[in-house]
Amino acid sequence: MNKKQNPEEITEQKDVAMEATVHLIVFKLGSEEYGIRIEQVKEVTITPEITRMPKTPDFIKGVANIRGDIIAIMDLEERFRIRSSHPDPDMTTYTLAIEAKDYTIGIIVRDMPQSLTIPVSKIDKTPAFIQDLNINDNYIEGIGKLGSRLIIVLDIFKILTHDEIQMLKPV
């Protein structure tokens, strides 16, 4: 049997179809889900061998060769002081290559990142008291709600301080 839709249902469906969305790369840090806008991610790859560099912060694991480019590799769990849910150092990790205007950096994640599209209306602003003043202002763009899932949406370009960015720039 073919049920006819009333005009209000059709209008609501069109509104949802026309609603602005955000495309995220979603991954876990600890037991929480985080997302980065897909336009901030250049590529995702299995983490290559990392060479430790002297005089770098603990959250910078070293440098790696990704497709011929030598880039710094950052561990966001260490940066945010989050206890890893995967303490096995021999497990396969993935690196999100992030390309900013002045530098490229790799971000280690322990689970395979997923692609997800979420309506902008499902992303709430973050309360100011949650922001970490020791890192950088407003690096959390918002909290995405998708069913029972909460996804912390990061602005990856605001995670590092100006001085840290200067250390990452090629000489």
C-alpha positions as a Markdown table, in Angstrom:
| # | Residue | x | y | z |
|---|---|---|---|---|
| 1 | Met | 0.0 | 0.0 | 0.0 |
| 2 | Asn | 1.4 | 3.4 | -0.9 |
| 3 | Lys | 1.0 | 6.0 | 1.8 |
| 4 | Lys | 0.7 | 9.6 | 0.7 |
| 5 | Gln | 2.9 | 12.1 | 2.5 |
| 6 | Asn | 1.4 | 15.3 | 3.7 |
| 7 | Pro | 2.9 | 18.6 | 2.6 |
| 8 | Glu | 4.5 | 19.3 | 6.0 |
| 9 | Glu | 6.5 | 16.0 | 5.9 |
| 10 | Ile | 7.7 | 16.8 | 2.4 |
| 11 | Thr | 8.8 | 20.3 | 3.5 |
| 12 | Glu | 10.6 | 18.9 | 6.5 |
| 13 | Gln | 12.5 | 16.4 | 4.4 |
| 14 | Lys | 13.6 | 19.1 | 2.0 |
| 15 | Asp | 14.8 | 21.2 | 4.9 |
| 16 | Val | 16.9 | 18.3 | 6.1 |
| 17 | Ala | 18.3 | 17.7 | 2.6 |
| 18 | Met | 19.2 | 21.4 | 2.2 |
| 19 | Glu | 20.7 | 21.7 | 5.7 |
| 20 | Ala | 24.4 | 22.6 | 5.9 |
| 21 | Thr | 26.6 | 19.7 | 6.9 |
| 22 | Val | 30.2 | 19.2 | 8.1 |
| 23 | His | 32.3 | 16.3 | 6.8 |
| 24 | Leu | 34.6 | 15.0 | 9.6 |
| 25 | Ile | 37.4 | 12.5 | 10.0 |
| 26 | Val | 36.5 | 10.8 | 13.4 |
| 27 | Phe | 38.9 | 9.0 | 15.6 |
| 28 | Lys | 39.3 | 8.0 | 19.3 |
| 29 | Leu | 41.6 | 9.5 | 21.9 |
| 30 | Gly | 41.3 | 7.5 | 25.0 |
| 31 | Ser | 37.7 | 6.3 | 25.0 |
| 32 | Glu | 36.2 | 9.5 | 23.5 |
| 33 | Glu | 35.5 | 10.3 | 19.9 |
| 34 | Tyr | 37.1 | 13.4 | 18.3 |
| 35 | Gly | 36.6 | 14.8 | 14.8 |
| 36 | Ile | 38.6 | 17.1 | 12.5 |
| 37 | Arg | 37.0 | 18.8 | 9.5 |
| 38 | Ile | 38.0 | 16.8 | 6.4 |
| 39 | Glu | 39.4 | 19.9 | 4.7 |
| 40 | Gln | 42.0 | 20.1 | 7.4 |
| 41 | Val | 43.3 | 16.5 | 6.7 |
| 42 | Lys | 45.6 | 16.1 | 3.7 |
| 43 | Glu | 45.8 | 12.3 | 4.0 |
| 44 | Val | 45.5 | 9.3 | 6.3 |
| 45 | Thr | 48.2 | 6.6 | 6.3 |
| 46 | Ile | 49.6 | 3.8 | 8.5 |
| 47 | Thr | 52.1 | 5.4 | 10.7 |
| 48 | Pro | 55.6 | 5.0 | 9.3 |
| 49 | Glu | 58.8 | 4.6 | 11.4 |
| 50 | Ile | 59.3 | 7.6 | 13.6 |
| 51 | Thr | 62.7 | 9.1 | 14.4 |
| 52 | Arg | 62.9 | 10.8 | 17.8 |
| 53 | Met | 64.2 | 14.3 | 17.7 |
| 54 | Pro | 66.1 | 16.0 | 20.6 |
| 55 | Lys | 64.7 | 19.0 | 22.4 |
| 56 | Thr | 61.1 | 18.5 | 21.3 |
| 57 | Pro | 58.1 | 18.4 | 23.7 |
| 58 | Asp | 57.0 | 14.9 | 24.8 |
| 59 | Phe | 53.9 | 15.0 | 22.7 |
| 60 | Ile | 56.0 | 15.4 | 19.6 |
| 61 | Lys | 57.0 | 11.8 | 19.0 |
| 62 | Gly | 59.6 | 12.7 | 16.3 |
| 63 | Val | 59.6 | 13.0 | 12.6 |
| 64 | Ala | 58.6 | 10.6 | 9.8 |
| 65 | Asn | 58.8 | 10.3 | 6.1 |
| 66 | Ile | 55.3 | 10.5 | 4.6 |
| 67 | Arg | 55.3 | 10.4 | 0.8 |
| 68 | Gly | 58.8 | 12.0 | 0.6 |
| 69 | Asp | 58.0 | 14.8 | 3.1 |
| 70 | Ile | 59.6 | 14.8 | 6.5 |
| 71 | Ile | 57.0 | 15.9 | 9.0 |
| 72 | Ala | 56.7 | 16.1 | 12.8 |
| 73 | Ile | 54.4 | 13.5 | 14.4 |
| 74 | Met | 52.3 | 14.6 | 17.3 |
| 75 | Asp | 50.4 | 12.4 | 19.8 |
| 76 | Leu | 47.2 | 14.2 | 20.8 |
| 77 | Glu | 46.6 | 11.8 | 23.7 |
| 78 | Glu | 49.8 | 13.1 | 25.3 |
| 79 | Arg | 49.1 | 16.7 | 24.2 |
| 80 | Phe | 45.7 | 16.6 | 26.0 |
| 81 | Arg | 47.0 | 14.3 | 28.8 |
| 82 | Ile | 44.5 | 11.6 | 28.0 |
| 83 | Arg | 45.1 | 8.0 | 29.1 |
| 84 | Ser | 45.4 | 5.8 | 26.1 |
| 85 | Ser | 42.8 | 3.1 | 25.7 |
| 86 | His | 45.4 | 1.1 | 23.7 |
| 87 | Pro | 48.7 | 0.9 | 25.8 |
| 88 | Asp | 50.3 | -1.7 | 23.4 |
| 89 | Pro | 53.2 | 0.1 | 21.7 |
| 90 | Asp | 53.4 | -2.5 | 18.9 |
| 91 | Met | 49.9 | -2.1 | 17.6 |
| 92 | Thr | 49.3 | -0.5 | 14.2 |
| 93 | Thr | 48.6 | 3.2 | 14.4 |
| 94 | Tyr | 47.4 | 5.7 | 11.8 |
| 95 | Thr | 48.7 | 9.2 | 11.0 |
| 96 | Leu | 46.5 | 12.0 | 9.9 |
| 97 | Ala | 48.7 | 14.4 | 7.8 |
| 98 | Ile | 47.5 | 17.9 | 8.5 |
| 99 | Glu | 48.7 | 20.7 | 6.2 |
| 100 | Ala | 48.5 | 24.2 | 7.5 |
| 101 | Lys | 49.7 | 27.3 | 5.7 |
| 102 | Asp | 53.2 | 27.3 | 7.3 |
| 103 | Tyr | 53.7 | 23.7 | 8.3 |
| 104 | Thr | 52.6 | 20.1 | 8.0 |
| 105 | Ile | 52.2 | 17.8 | 11.0 |
| 106 | Gly | 51.1 | 14.2 | 11.5 |
| 107 | Ile | 48.7 | 13.2 | 14.2 |
| 108 | Ile | 48.8 | 9.7 | 15.6 |
| 109 | Val | 45.6 | 7.9 | 16.2 |
| 110 | Arg | 45.3 | 4.3 | 17.4 |
| 111 | Asp | 42.1 | 3.2 | 15.6 |
| 112 | Met | 41.3 | 3.5 | 11.9 |
| 113 | Pro | 39.7 | 6.9 | 11.4 |
| 114 | Gln | 36.2 | 7.1 | 9.9 |
| 115 | Ser | 34.6 | 9.6 | 7.6 |
| 116 | Leu | 31.3 | 11.1 | 8.9 |
| 117 | Thr | 29.0 | 13.8 | 7.8 |
| 118 | Ile | 27.0 | 15.6 | 10.5 |
| 119 | Pro | 24.5 | 18.5 | 10.2 |
| 120 | Val | 25.9 | 21.8 | 11.4 |
| 121 | Ser | 22.8 | 22.1 | 13.6 |
| 122 | Lys | 24.0 | 19.0 | 15.6 |
| 123 | Ile | 27.2 | 20.7 | 16.6 |
| 124 | Asp | 26.8 | 22.7 | 19.9 |
| 125 | Lys | 29.2 | 25.4 | 20.9 |
| 126 | Thr | 31.7 | 24.5 | 23.7 |
| 127 | Pro | 31.3 | 26.1 | 27.1 |
| 128 | Ala | 34.3 | 28.4 | 27.7 |
| 129 | Phe | 35.3 | 26.7 | 31.0 |
| 130 | Ile | 36.1 | 23.5 | 29.1 |
| 131 | Gln | 38.8 | 25.1 | 27.0 |
| 132 | Asp | 42.4 | 24.5 | 28.1 |
| 133 | Leu | 44.1 | 27.9 | 28.5 |
| 134 | Asn | 47.5 | 26.1 | 28.7 |
| 135 | Ile | 47.3 | 25.0 | 25.1 |
| 136 | Asn | 45.5 | 27.6 | 22.9 |
| 137 | Asp | 42.2 | 29.4 | 22.9 |
| 138 | Asn | 39.2 | 27.8 | 21.4 |
| 139 | Tyr | 40.8 | 24.7 | 19.9 |
| 140 | Ile | 37.5 | 22.8 | 20.5 |
| 141 | Glu | 35.1 | 23.9 | 17.8 |
| 142 | Gly | 32.1 | 22.2 | 19.3 |
| 143 | Ile | 30.5 | 19.0 | 20.4 |
| 144 | Gly | 28.7 | 17.0 | 17.7 |
| 145 | Lys | 25.6 | 15.0 | 18.7 |
| 146 | Leu | 24.7 | 12.0 | 16.5 |
| 147 | Gly | 22.2 | 9.8 | 18.2 |
| 148 | Ser | 23.9 | 8.7 | 21.5 |
| 149 | Arg | 27.4 | 9.6 | 20.2 |
| 150 | Leu | 29.2 | 12.7 | 21.3 |
| 151 | Ile | 32.0 | 13.8 | 19.0 |
| 152 | Ile | 34.4 | 16.5 | 20.2 |
| 153 | Val | 35.1 | 18.6 | 17.0 |
| 154 | Leu | 38.6 | 20.1 | 17.0 |
| 155 | Asp | 40.1 | 23.0 | 15.1 |
| 156 | Ile | 43.4 | 21.3 | 14.6 |
| 157 | Phe | 45.0 | 24.6 | 13.6 |
| 158 | Lys | 44.5 | 26.1 | 17.0 |
| 159 | Ile | 46.0 | 23.2 | 19.1 |
| 160 | Leu | 49.6 | 24.4 | 18.9 |
| 161 | Thr | 50.8 | 27.6 | 20.3 |
| 162 | His | 52.6 | 30.2 | 18.2 |
| 163 | Asp | 56.0 | 29.1 | 19.6 |
| 164 | Glu | 55.3 | 25.5 | 18.9 |
| 165 | Ile | 54.4 | 26.3 | 15.3 |
| 166 | Gln | 57.7 | 28.1 | 14.9 |
| 167 | Met | 59.5 | 25.0 | 16.0 |
| 168 | Leu | 57.7 | 22.9 | 13.3 |
| 169 | Lys | 58.5 | 25.2 | 10.4 |
| 170 | Pro | 61.2 | 24.0 | 8.1 |
| 171 | Val | 64.5 | 25.8 | 8.3 |
